[in-house]
Amino acid sequence: MKNTDYMDLPPFLEDDERECCKDTEVPPEGRPHNCVDVWRIKLKAAINELEGASAAAAKAEKAYQNATDWEAKLKAWMDDAGKAHGQLQSVVAGLARFLAMVIRMQRNTGKSVRTIEVLLCLVKRIFDELREILLTTNLPDEDLGKLQDLLRYIDCNPDLDEAKKQDARKCVLEFQPKIQAVHALQEALLKKLLEALKAAHLIRASMGNWDRQPFGLKWHIEDLLKRLSGEATAKQKTDLCICRGSPPKGPTVEPPCGNDISTPSARLLPIMGVQAVRPAQQAPGYEAERAGAYSEYYQNLERLYKEAAGTTGAYRRELNEARKSKDSFLARKVNLEEAIKAAEAAVK
């Protein structure tokens, strides 16, 4: 190749590559005098470097994709945890309202039991009075019924003439069957009252009371609210219910769910801190208290997500560098190929 061809070479050539194009009798340092031979040697090196850069870029691409997938999965779990937290708050709020109604019903059923008991005693006393009114006897040593005694008083009263006695007896005799009709309702009425009393006792027991059934509906709702707010387990609540103070080594009464409920290895609820509802100490009603920090599950999830985001960023930078290196070697390979092709075409 002549020196006049030097100006036609592409600008990517390095200094040692330009030396082969000068008119010297002996190539410097024993290098090939023909530029095309130099470029072919350089092309082989560029191809090898491109293969290595392509492999490195593919590896970086795979690592970045794996990191991105893991970050996306953690983000989805975070979003699901947030949705679950919102649903948990709705459940807690609904249970709190329901608990308020249960306690009001418990209080009312206690009063209802007492009211029905009083009403039952009153009705029974009325029927006892009716029995005394309708009682009849012919034995001299027994008390007469009130109607029987009244009729005898009318008959034996010297201050009444016969006409007045007839009118008085007529009134008593007309009044007697009406009282008998009322007295005949005794069994059916008392039976209904006893059924109402039984139902009131069952409702009161279902609501929960210390005398008959400590594990009623009120207990279950309070226990569920405490566990949703991460304050206690069912076993802890059972011990407290049984002992009303410091629990012994083991409860004396097995809770409704069995005695296999223990403290979980990692507290799951509340997920992100929920509104825990508990009875107020000084006045009837309820007050909301913040349950506290996030659960261990959410804290670990958040930590993993932040770590994954950092890892993804690092792999993204590595991938960009690998792509730049690959593109650089690819450009050099293409330029060398084009230069060789153009030189060979010029010789022809």
Secondary structure, 3 states (H helix, E strand, C coil): CCHHHHHHCCCCCCHHHHHCCCCCCCCHHHCCCCHHHHHHHHHHHHHHHHHHHHHHHHHHHHHHHHHHHHHHHHHHHHHHHHHHHHHHHHHHHHHHHHHHHHHHHHHHHHHHHHHHHHHHHHHHHHHHHHHHHHCCCCCCCCCCCHHHHHHHHHHHCCCCCHHHHHHHHHHHHHHHHHHHHHHCCHHHHHHHHHHHHHHHHHHHHHHCECCCECCCHHHHHHHHHHHHCCCCCHHHHHHHHHHCCCCCCCCCCCCCCCCCCCCCCCCCCCCCCCEEEEECCCCCCEEEEECCCCCHHHHHHHHHHHHHHHHHHHHHHHHHHHHHHHHHHHHHHHHHHHHHHHHHHHHC
